[in-house]
Amino acid sequence: MNTLKKTILFSVGLLSSLTFLGFITQDDHSSAAVKDTIPPKIEHVADCTLTLKEAKDFDPLEKVQAFDNIDGNLTEKITLNSNLKKDTAGKYELIYSVTDSSGNKTSKTRTVTIAPDKETTSSVAPTVVEPEPVETEVPVTEEIQDTVEYAEPTLDSTPVESEPVLVEEAPLTIPQPEPEPVVPQQNATISFLGVTIPFINYNGASAAPASGAGTWTGTGAVNDGAPTHFIGHNPGDFAAVMNITVGTPITVVDGQGNTRTYSVYEVIDVYDDGINAHDPNDNTWSRVIEAGGERISLQTCITDTMNRIVLAS
C-alpha cells in the first residue's frame, strides 16, 4: 500500500479536532522542539464505600491507570500516599500521583469510607417455659339412675327407591405457559462487555461518526472472509473499548442479520503515526489494516496523540 494511502488511512479524528491514527511519517517522537507542558492523566479514581469484610480484599491500585501525551502509559509509575487501615472503620484519603519525563505532575485524591459489617439477626430460638400441672380434687358424686322404659318404634319395612343423582364434572383446565416475548434482533451492531453499539458504513471518512461506530475499512459482514476496522469516539459510545482485554468476546450482527462472535487476541496502544506506544520498533500497520482473514479491529482515542486498538478473530 503506497504512502499516500497510509497517510489518509489513519488520519481519522476520534475527537473532531484531532487526528485518529495518522500513520504520518515520524521517525523520532522525542525530537519535538516544543516543550511538553501537558501533565499526564490519571483515570479510574473514584470515591467508594466498603464494609470491613470487603476492605480486606480491596486493592487501591486496581484498574487505576495513567497516560501521558508523550510518554504513553505511565501506570507503573503511579505513587500512592495514604494511611488506609483495612481493619478499622473510618474515612481515609488516598492521594495518587504521577510525573512524566518532562516533570509535569498530576495528583488525584480519592476518599475511601470503611463501614462496620452489618449485624446478623440471632438464630437462637427463645426458651419456652411450660407451666407445671396443678392437681385438683374432683368431688365424687353418686349417680342416681332412674329406670325409664322406652317404647320401641315400629319400623316400616316397605323399601323406598331413591332416584340417582347425576353430578356433572367440570372440565379440567390445564394452564398453558405464557409465551416468552421475542426480542427483535437489531442488525448492524457490535456488542461487548454488556453494551450494544450500532454501526454504519463510514469507509474513508475523516472523523468517526458523532454517535455509534463506523466501518472505516471493510463492510462489517461476518462471513465474507475479510477484515473490518471499526472506529468510534472516546469519550462517547466507544469508551468501553478501553476496558476490553485479551479473551473478551465481541459479537457482530451484520447488515444482513448474520451473527458472529470474535475473541480478542491482542490489545495495543498506538501513536497517531501507527507506531506501538510501548515499542518504537513496532509499526502496527500490517497487522491492523493489511492482514486478511475473517477478523475485526476496534479503535478509539486514549489521548490527543495515542489510540487504543483491539484485534479479534
C-alpha positions in Angstrom: 0.0 0.0 0.0 1.5 3.4 -1.0 2.5 6.2 1.3 -0.5 8.4 0.3 -2.9 5.6 1.2 -1.3 5.2 4.6 -1.3 8.9 5.3 -5.1 9.1 4.6 -5.9 5.9 6.3 -5.2 6.6 10.0 -6.0 10.4 9.9 -9.4 9.7 11.3 -10.1 12.1 14.3 -11.9 10.4 17.1 -12.3 13.8 18.7 -13.4 16.2 16.0 -10.4 18.4 16.0 -7.8 15.6 16.5 -6.2 13.1 14.2 -7.2 9.4 14.6 -4.2 7.3 13.8 -2.4 9.3 11.1 0.4 6.9 10.1 2.1 10.1 9.1 5.9 9.5 8.8 7.5 10.4 12.1 10.8 8.7 12.9 11.5 10.2 16.4 8.9 11.0 19.0 11.5 12.7 21.2 12.7 15.3 18.6 9.8 17.8 19.0 11.1 21.4 19.6 8.1 22.5 21.7 8.5 21.8 25.4 5.9 19.4 26.8 3.8 21.3 29.4 0.8 18.9 29.4 0.5 16.9 32.6 -0.4 13.2 32.4 -3.9 11.9 33.2 -4.9 9.6 36.0 -8.1 7.6 35.3 -10.5 5.3 37.1 -10.1 7.0 40.5 -13.5 7.3 42.2 -14.7 7.5 45.9 -16.1 4.3 47.3 -17.7 2.9 50.5 -16.7 -0.6 51.7 -17.6 -2.8 54.6 -14.8 -4.2 56.9 -15.2 -7.6 55.2 -14.9 -6.0 51.7 -12.0 -3.9 52.7 -9.8 -7.0 53.4 -9.6 -7.7 49.6 -9.5 -4.0 48.5 -6.6 -3.1 46.2 -6.4 0.7 45.9 -4.4 0.5 42.7 -6.7 -2.0 40.9 -7.8 -0.6 37.5 -6.1 2.8 38.1 -4.3 3.9 35.0 -2.1 6.9 33.9 -1.4 8.1 30.4 0.8 10.9 29.0 0.6 12.5 25.6 4.4 12.0 25.2 5.4 9.1 27.5 2.3 7.0 26.9 1.3 4.5 29.5 2.6 5.6 33.0 0.5 3.3 35.1 3.6 1.6 36.6 4.9 5.0 37.8 1.8 5.9 39.9 2.6 6.5 43.5 0.1 6.2 46.3 0.2 8.2 49.6 -2.4 7.0 52.2 -2.9 5.9 55.8 -5.5 3.3 54.9 -6.3 0.8 57.6 -8.3 -2.0 56.1 -9.2 -3.4 59.6 -10.5 -0.2 61.1 -13.8 1.6 60.2 -13.4 5.2 59.2 -12.9 7.7 56.3 -9.5 7.7 54.5 -7.9 9.9 51.8 -5.8 8.3 49.2 -3.6 10.5 47.0 -2.5 9.2 43.6 0.4 11.0 41.9 2.4 10.5 38.6 5.1 12.6 36.9 6.1 12.4 33.2 9.6 12.7 31.8 9.2 16.5 31.4 8.4 17.0 35.1 4.7 17.6 34.7 2.9 16.1 37.7 -0.7 15.1 38.3 -2.3 14.2 41.6 -5.8 12.9 42.4 -7.5 12.4 45.8 -9.8 9.5 46.5 -12.0 9.1 49.6 -12.5 5.6 50.8 -15.0 5.0 53.6 -14.9 1.8 55.5 -18.1 0.9 57.4 -18.7 -1.8 60.1 -20.2 -5.1 58.8 -23.9 -5.4 59.2 -25.1 -7.3 62.3 -26.9 -10.6 61.6 -30.1 -11.5 63.5 -29.5 -14.1 66.2 -30.8 -17.6 65.2 -31.2 -18.8 68.8 -34.9 -19.7 69.4 -36.4 -18.3 72.6 -36.9 -20.7 75.6 -40.5 -21.6 76.3 -41.3 -22.4 79.9 -44.3 -24.7 80.3 -46.4 -24.3 83.5 -46.4 -27.2 85.9 -49.7 -29.1 86.0 -51.8 -28.4 89.1 -53.6 -31.3 90.7 -57.2 -30.6 91.8 -59.5 -32.9 93.7 -62.8 -33.6 91.9 -65.7 -34.4 94.3 -67.2 -37.9 93.8 -70.9 -37.8 93.2 -73.2 -40.7 93.3 -75.1 -41.1 90.2 -78.8 -41.9 90.6 -80.3 -43.5 87.6 -84.0 -43.7 87.1 -85.4 -46.7 85.3 -87.1 -45.4 82.2 -89.0 -47.6 79.9 -88.8 -46.7 76.2 -91.3 -47.9 73.6 -89.6 -49.4 70.5 -90.7 -47.6 67.3 -92.5 -49.5 64.7 -90.3 -49.9 61.6 -91.9 -49.7 58.1 -90.3 -52.4 56.1 -91.5 -51.1 52.7 -88.4 -50.4 50.6 -88.1 -46.9 49.3 -86.5 -46.5 45.9 -84.2 -43.4 45.5 -83.6 -41.8 42.2 -79.9 -41.5 41.1 -78.5 -38.0 41.2 -76.4 -37.0 38.2 -73.3 -35.0 39.1 -71.7 -33.0 36.2 -68.0 -32.8 36.5 -66.4 -29.6 35.4 -63.8 -30.0 32.6 -60.2 -30.0 33.8 -58.4 -26.9 32.6 -54.6 -27.3 32.1 -52.8 -23.9 32.4 -50.7 -23.1 29.4 -47.4 -21.4 29.9 -47.2 -17.8 28.6 -45.0 -17.5 25.6 -41.8 -15.7 26.2 -41.5 -12.3 24.5 -39.5 -12.3 21.3 -36.8 -9.6 21.3 -36.2 -8.5 17.7 -32.6 -8.7 16.7 -31.0 -5.4 15.7 -28.8 -5.6 12.6 -25.5 -3.7 12.1 -24.4 -3.8 15.8 -21.3 -4.5 17.8 -21.8 -6.0 21.4 -19.2 -6.4 24.1 -19.0 -6.0 27.9 -22.8 -5.6 28.2 -23.1 -2.7 25.7 -24.5 -2.8 22.1 -23.4 -0.2 19.7 -24.9 0.4 16.2 -22.6 0.9 13.3 -22.8 2.5 9.8 -20.7 2.3 6.7 -18.2 5.1 7.1 -15.3 4.0 4.9 -12.7 6.6 4.3 -14.3 9.3 6.5 -12.1 12.0 8.1 -13.7 11.5 11.5 -15.7 8.9 13.5 -19.5 9.3 13.4 -21.0 11.5 16.1 -22.7 8.5 17.7 -22.3 4.8 17.5 -19.4 3.4 15.4 -18.4 3.3 11.7 -16.7 0.8 9.5 -13.5 2.6 8.3 -12.3 -0.3 6.2 -14.4 -3.4 5.3 -18.1 -3.9 5.2 -19.0 -5.3 8.7 -20.0 -8.6 7.1 -19.2 -11.6 9.3 -19.0 -14.2 6.6 -17.0 -12.5 3.7 -13.6 -13.8 4.9 -12.3 -10.2 5.0 -11.4 -7.8 7.9 -13.4 -4.8 9.1 -11.9 -1.9 11.0 -14.4 -0.1 13.3 -13.9 3.4 14.7 -15.7 5.4 17.4 -15.4 8.2 19.9 -13.9 8.2 23.5 -15.4 9.9 25.4 -18.5 8.6 23.6 -20.1 5.3 22.6 -16.7 3.6 22.1 -15.4 4.4 25.6 -16.0 0.8 26.7 -13.3 -0.3 24.3 -10.8 0.9 27.0 -12.0 -2.0 29.2 -11.5 -4.8 26.6 -8.8 -7.3 27.4 -7.4 -10.4 25.7 -10.1 -13.1 25.5 -13.0 -10.6 25.6 -15.8 -11.8 23.3 -17.1 -9.3 20.7 -20.4 -10.2 18.8 -21.1 -8.5 15.5 -24.5 -8.7 13.7 -24.0 -7.5 10.1 -26.5 -5.7 8.0 -28.0 -9.0 6.7 -28.7 -10.3 10.2 -25.8 -12.7 10.2 -24.1 -13.1 13.6 -20.5 -14.0 14.6 -18.7 -13.8 17.9 -15.0 -12.9 17.8 -12.4 -13.3 20.5 -9.8 -10.6 21.3 -6.2 -11.8 20.8 -4.3 -8.5 21.0 -4.7 -5.1 22.7 -2.2 -2.4 21.7 -1.7 1.4 22.3 -0.6 3.1 19.1 0.6 6.7 18.3 -1.1 8.7 15.6 1.7 7.6 13.2 0.9 3.9 13.8 4.0 3.1 16.0 3.4 0.9 19.0 3.5 3.3 22.1 5.5 0.7 24.0 7.8 -0.4 21.3 9.2 2.2 18.9 10.4 -0.6 16.5 6.9 -2.0 16.1 4.9 -0.5 13.2 1.4 -1.9 13.6 0.1 -1.0 10.2 0.4 -4.5 8.6 -1.4 -6.5 11.3 -4.1 -3.8 12.0 -5.0 -2.9 8.3 -3.3 -5.1 5.8 -3.7 -8.6 7.3 -6.5 -10.5 5.8 -9.0 -13.2 7.0 -12.3 -13.1 8.9 -11.4 -10.7 11.7 -12.2 -7.3 13.2 -10.4 -4.4 14.9 -11.8 -1.7 17.1 -10.1 1.7 17.6 -10.7 4.7 19.9 -8.7 7.6 21.4 -6.7 7.4 24.7 -5.1 10.9 24.5 -4.7 13.6 21.8 -1.9 11.6 20.2 -2.5 8.0 21.3 -5.1 5.4 20.4 -6.3 2.0 21.8 -6.8 -0.8 19.2 -8.1 -4.3 19.9 -7.8 -7.1 17.4 -10.2 -10.1 17.4 -10.8 -13.1 15.2 
